């Protein structure tokens, strides 16, 4: 998992051309021009995004998720949230079967606070629980970019 401010995005261009394109797009897009909850193609199925205006969830309602075919770049536009993450060797309990690029698990996890202007990148091995409330449930605006691996 990578966690950083968007102004440092160029440090991660070496991850590959799709990551560079995604991070450049995140740094330049005006989220207020995007449709809420709808897929926005950046490069077809290779690179696309969704803009969300939603509420955070109480930690007990969050589930760890993972993806096989895509890395996620999650970027907080407004509000405050946490992301839960499991340690690589944590014993997992599977909560769902693998469906189109998502599967859910539970285990003990830690959390990191995400502030506006912060992005994080997760790969298939990074079990993460996005949208976790920091204290009380509150509205957030966030972008999720899917990068085909």
ZIDA-V290144 format. One line per field, one symbol per residue. ss: DSSP state (H for helix, E for strand, - for the rest). phi: phi as a letter, one per 20 degrees, with the letter a starting at -180 (. if undefined). burial: I if it has 24 or more other C-alpha atoms within 12 Angstrom, else O. A space follows every 10 residues. Layout:
# ZIDA-V290144
ss=???
phi=???
burial=???
This chain:
# ZIDA-V290144
ss=-EEEEHHHHH HHHHH-HHHH HHHHHHHH-- HHH--E--EE E--HHHEEEE EEEEE-E-HH H--EEE---E EEEEEEEE-E EEEEE----- --EE----E- -EEEEE---E EEEEE--EEE EE-----EEE EE------EE EEEEEEEE-
phi=.dcaeffdgf fdfffpffff fffffgfdfe gfeeffmdfd fdblffabcc dcdbdfdggf eecfcbcdec edddceebob bccebdfgdf fddfdbffdg lbbdbcafbd ccfddgndcc dcdgeefccf mffdnefbfc cbdcdddfe
burial=IIIIIIOOIO OIOOOOOIIO IIIOIIIOOO IOOOOOOOOI OIOOOOIIII IIIIOIIOIO OIIIIIIOOI IIIIIIIIII IIIIIIOOOO OOOOOOOOOO OIIIIIIIIO IIIIIIIIII IIIIIIIIII IIIIOOOOOI IIIIIIIIO
